[in-house]
């Protein structure tokens, strides 16, 4: 299987990770994470929360979500079923790639995950029906801490590969790139 490629900005810490897959006549096993992966992936602190998210409709967009410092988190993102266009936006004010994005295709038929660095927003668009995603987080999620960018903001120039069929009301009310930049300049 071909390894997915990160396209767009070269965001520090955003990387693709190969998973271990085993198969025989009984079925298969996908090893998503091992304790020794933490150091290799710079996954600090350790995983505190794991979520499974199902999305039914092709074209649905989830994101762009981030928990800002001091509640920032790294994420290990794995597609368990289906195909997604996965996007990361660098929201670290002092980064060389501030407000730039990179993307890749995550396919459940391939054995890869991605690492989303602290301070970066994450989102995706489903390219198949009945997508199931697994997220491992280094910090606990709370509604009050989460923010992000409006995924449909044209100033982000995200090339969503399919016609957007669904975006939550909450995501559509997230700040635009311009609003995020103004807020960052005030700090």
PyMOL commands that set and color helices and strands:
alter all, ss='L'
color gray80, all
select helices_A, chain A and resi 37-40+154-156+169-172+177-186
alter helices_A, ss='H'
color red, helices_A
select strands_A, chain A and resi 7-8+15-18+20-24+27-31+49-55+60-67+75-81+83-90+101-107+112-116+120-126+131-137+146-148+166-167
alter strands_A, ss='S'
color yellow, strands_A
deselect
rebuild
show_as cartoon
